[in-house]
Amino acid sequence: MPAGPRFERLEDWLDWQQRAHPVVVDLGLDRVARVLGRTGWRRPGIPVLTVGGTNGKGSTVAMLDAVLRAAGHRVGTFTSPHLLDYRERIRIDGAMVCAASLVAAFERIADALGADTLTYFEFNTLAALLVFETAGLDAIVLEVGLGGRLDAVNVVDADVAVVVSVGLDHMEFLGPDAESIGREKAGIFRPGRPAVFGSPVPPGSLRTAAASIGSRLLVRGSDFDGIARCRDGWDFVVDGTTRFGALPWPALPGSVQVANAATALVALEQLRGRLPCERRAVEQGLREVSLPGRFQRVRDAQRGCEWVLDVAHNPAAASVLVTNLRESGAPGRTLAVCGMLGDKDVPGVVAQLAPVVDVWFAATAEGPRAIDATELARRARTVGVTMRPSGTVGAAMASAAAVAAKGDRIVVFGSFHTVGPALVSLGLHL
């Protein structure tokens, strides 16, 4: 088999991968499995947890990682997309993979391509698996990129599969309704292995998929739950019995994080014999977990206002953002800088935020899939929201800051490709 291309710099590899396959999204496992097989990769004999869902995936992965590491386990995590640095996607014990390891993995994948080509995300997935292969890990946590059944991470059989939620997003790939989308997300379930659903009402298709392969489905609200107490934290309950009482609130902001924490903990319960996590580790993990870009609050002492950064990009995530904004409150107005990708439900997202936003600024997010500020403003007008087209994310933030008064807050949201540039503008690092 001829050798693949060679690039010394990680940036050159990533640029080549953007052009290596004819389409950006090409769901299916055949090409991925063939290339992975030709690399000689062998699945490590350690537990693999695969996490999918429309919203809440990133938070659940972060809590799985934090609790496992607090228990002394060495963990590899694969997530996407990234905010500032591609290396964020692959972490070992919380640290980003080094560029040299990525380049070596890319060379091995390129040499195994044969007649096949891979998408940018597929290269990313296989690189993570190759990096994890020799990292001496105790557990691997994989986040689904899109859907589940045909997503590249599904080339690996999960020991525990988690679907955090099912909402309407990526319908052009996954189907027109929750039943279709649920069926696709349930594709990560494996025969005879536990599956977890992190919301109270699973689509019928998800239940059917689990039953058809003999996978026990654990549903939040019936088989397990996170129950908030008045002041002293929350209880993690399994099968009606309190497993851990009075746990600390997760460090990730927002009331929804208790549900995500319970979902993560019940997944770990299924692996208790192989990955023990005692109460001390659970408490430490919940206190120390962090995840930039999810209702991330940054105080602007100079202006006396607050920045809120959130990657919410579909109506369900926008609804959670609204809840968090209402729960946190602000003495002044709420200004919004919105930047989104062209394939997202702009009217649906904006309509959710409209009741809590006083002034809107439309921004052009980064990347080829982003829509410019003028088009974003046009789409927002279809639900009665007037936005000021304000150029790049940085320029829109400057416009919002110029009119913000003491006590106001400025919410920057709509995409990873919006929050990433916002972090840069605010001089923040991961």
N, C-alpha and C positions, 0 to 999 in steps of 0.2 A: 504494500500500500504506500503510495507516495506521501512524503512528508507534507504537512500543512504549512501555512505561512508562518513567518517569524517576525515578531516585533519586540523590541527591547522595552518599550514604554507601555504601561498599562493603558494610557490614554489612546495610543494607536490601536491596541487590541479592541478597545470599546468602540472606536470609530469604525473599524473594519466590521465588527459584529452588527452594527446598525445597518450595514449594507449587504450582509452576507446572505440573507434570505429575502425572497421577493415580497413578503408581506410581514407586517409587524406582529400580528397575532395569527397563529396557525395551529389551532388546538389539535391534539392527537399525540399518542404515545409511541407510535411505531418508529418514527425517525429517532426520537430520543432514546428509546430502548436499544435500537441497533447501535447507535454511536456509543452509548454507555457500555454496552457489551464489548465493543471493540477496544475500549480503553483498558479492559481487564479489571475493571472495578469489581470489588467484592463487598457485599453488604456487611458492615461490622456487626458482630453478635451482641448488640446493645439495643435497648428500647428506642423506638422511633415514635414520636408523637406528631401527627399531622393536623394542622389547624386551618380550617376553612371558614367561610361565612361572609356575608355581605359587609357587615360592620362588626367591630370588636376583635378582629383577628390579632391586630398588633398588640393591643392591651393584654389579651390572653396569653400570647406568646411571651410578652415581657414578664408577666407574672409567673408563668411556668419556669422561665429561665431564672428569675430572681429567687424563687423558692428552692429550686434544685441546687443552685450554686450555694445558697445559704446552708443547705444540708451537706455540703462538701462534695457534691457531684460535679464533675467536669462536663460542661454542656456546650454543644455546638448549635447555633441558631441560624436559620436562613429566613430572611424577610425581604419584602420589597414593597414599593420602590424605596429609594433612598432620598434623604433631604439635601445633604451637602456633598457626600463622598460615597462613591460606589461601594467602597469597602464596608460601609455600614451594613450591607446586606448579609455578610458572612461574618459571624463572630464566634470566637472560641473563648469561653469563660468571660464573656462580656467585652472582650477586646476585638477590635476590628482586625480582619485578616490583613497580613502585609501584602504589599504589591507584588513582591517576588513570588509568593505562594500562588497568587492569582495568575501571574504570567506563566508559571510552570504548569498549572492546571489547564490554562487555555492552550498551551502547546500540545499537551497530551490529548485534549479534545480535538484540536485541529488535525492532528495526525490520525485520528480515528474516524474522521468524517467519511472517507470513501466517496461514494457518489451522493451522499446526503448533505443537506445544509440545515442549519439550525437558526432559530430566531435569537434575538438578543437575550430574552428571558431564558430560553432553553440553555444557551451557553452558561448563563448565570447559575442555573440550577445544577447543571452537571459539574461546574467548577466547585460549588459548595460541597457536593458529594465527594469529589476527589480530595478536597482539602480535609474534610472530616475523616476520610478513610484512615489517615495516618496520624491523627491528632491525639490519640489516646483518650477518647471521650468515654463518658459513662452514659450519655443520653444525647439524642439528636431531636431538635424541635424544628419542624419544617412548616412554613406558612404558605398556603396555597396562593398562587398569583391571581388566577381567574377561574371561577367555577370550581372544579374538583376532578370530575371523572376524566377529563382529557387534559388537565393541567400537568405540566412537566414533573412537578413534585410527586405525582401519583405513580411514577415509575417505581417508587419505593413502597413496599407494603408497610402500612402503619400498624404498630402494636395497639395504639389507641388513636381513634380518629375523632376530631372535635369539629362540629359545625356550630359556630357561635350564634349565628342569626341567618335568616333568609329574608332578603328584601329585593326590591326591584332595581337592579343595576346590571349593566352589561347585557341587556336583553337581546341585543343583536346577535350575541353568541350563545346565550344560555336559555332563551325562550321567553315568551311573552307574559308569563305569570309566575306566581310563587310556587305553584306545583311543578312547573317545568324546571325552574331554577333549583328548587329543593332536590329534584331528582338528580340534577347534575352535581350538586354539592355532595349528595350522599354517595357519589361514586368513589369517595376516599374510604368508605367503610370496607372492612375485610371480613370474610367468613369466620364466624366463631370468635371474633375479637370485639371488645367493647367499643361502643360509639356513644358520643355525648352530644346533646343538643342544648345550647345555652340560653334558649328562650322558652317561654311557657307553652306555646302552641305550635308544634311542628307541622309543616305541610303533610298531608296524607301520603304524598309520594315519598317523603323521607322515612316515615314509619314503614311503608311497604318495602322500600329498598332494604332497610335493616332486617325486617322479618324474613325476606326472601333468601338471605344468605346466613341466617342464624346468628346475626350480630345483636347482642343485647343493647338496646337504645336507652340511655339514661337521659331523662328530660328534666330541665330545671322547672321547679314548681310542683313536680309530682315525685320524682325520684331523688332529687336533691334541691337545695336552695341556699341562698344567702339571706338571712333574716336580720334586718337592722334592729338594734336595740336603741333605747332612748338616748343614752349618752356614752355608754361604755362599749362602743364598737358593734360587732355583729356576730351572729352565730352561723357556723357552717353545719348544715343539717343534711344527713343522708338517710334515706328510707325512714324518715320520721324521727330519727335519733340524732341528737346533737353530737357531732364528731369533734368539733372544736368550738367552744363557747367564748364569747367576749373577745373575739379577735380584733386587732387594731384595724382602723380604716386603711384601705390601700392608699399608698402615697400618690397614685394617679388621681387627678381631680375628677369630681362628678359622681353622683349617686349611682350611675350605671356600673361603676367599677366594682361594686360589691357583687353584682351578678357575674361579671367577668371573672372575678376572683374565685367565686364558688365554682364556676365552670372549669377553671384551671385546677382547682383543688380536687374536684371529683375525677378529673382525668388522671391526676397523680395517684389517687386512691386505687385505681385499677392496676397500678404498677408498684404497689406498696412493698411487695416481696422483693422486687429487683431494685427499686429506687426509694428506699425508706426516707420519709421526710417527717420528722417529729415536730411537735408544736413550736419549739424554739425556732426551727428553720422557717416554718410558715410565718410566724410573727416577724422575723427579721426580713424575709423576702417581701412581705407586704409593706413594711416600713421603708425599704430601700429601693423598691422598683421605680424605674423612671422611663419615660418615653416622650421625647421631644415632639412637639407639634400636635399634641392632643390636649386641647384646652390648656395650653401652656400660657401662664400669666407672667408678664414681665412689667415691673414697675418702672415708669419713666419719671425719675425724681426731678429732672430739669423742668418738665412741663407740668408735673403734678397729675399726670393721667396714667392709664394702664394700657398695655398692649395685650391682646389675647390672640394666640396663634392656634389654628385648628385646621386639620386637613380635610374636614367634612366636605364630601363631594357628591352625595346623593341625598334624597329627601329624608331617609331614615336617619342618617348621620346628622343632617341639619336639625332634625327634631331633637336629637340628644344635645346638640350644641345649644339650642334654644333653652332646653331645660337647665343646662349648666349655667347659662347666662342669667336666667331668672333666679336660680338658687344662690348665685354668688352676689348678685345685685351690684349697683353702682350709683353713687350720689348724683352723677351728671347724665349726660346723653351717651348713647351708644352709636358710634360711627362704624361703618363697615367698609373694608377694602376687600373686594371680591375678585378672584381670578380663577377661571375654570377652563377645562378642556372641552373641545367642541362636541364630543360624543356624550356629554353628561346632560342630565335633565335640569337645565338652567332654570326654567320657570318653576319646577317643582322644588328645587333647593331654595330659591329666592323667596318663594311664597311662604316657606316655613319660617324664614328669618324676618320677614316683613313686619310682623307685630312688635318686634323688640328692637328694630334698628331705626334710628332717627335720620341719619344722613348716609348716603351710599356713594362709594367711589368704585368705578369699574377699572380693573387692571388687566394688562396683558400678561398672563402667566408665561413661564419659560417653556420651551420645547415646541416641536413641530405640530403637536396635536392641540395646542392652545388656541383659543379664539381671541381676537384682539378686543381691546376695551370697547370699541364702538359697537361691534357685533354683540358683545356681552350685554351692553346697555340696551340694545334693541330687543334682545330676547327677554330681558327683565321687564321691559315695558308691557309685554303681553300679560303680565299678572299685576299691572298697575304700579310697578316700582320704578322710580326714576333714579338712574345712576349717572354720575358725572364721569365720562370717559377721561381717564387720567394717566394713560401711558403705561409704562412698566410698573412692576410691583413696587420697586423703590420709589418711583415718581408718585404713584398713587398714595403710598404711605406718607410721603412728604406733604402732599396736598391735604391729607386727613389731619396730619399733625399741625399744619398751619392754622387750621380752624378749631382744633381741639382746645377745650378750656379745662381748667383745673377740675378734677373729679370726673371727667369724661373717660370713656374707654374706647379703644379702637380695635375692632375685631378683624383680623386678617385671616381669610379662610377660602376654601374652594378647591384646593388641590395640594399635593406634595410639591408641585411645581410653582405654587404660590408661597407656601410656608418656607420652603428652602431659601428663596431669595429674601424673604422677610427676615430670616435669621441672620443672613449676611448683612442686611441693611441695619440691623440692630447690633451688629458686632458680636453676635453670640456664637458659641462653638459647642459641638456635641461632646 
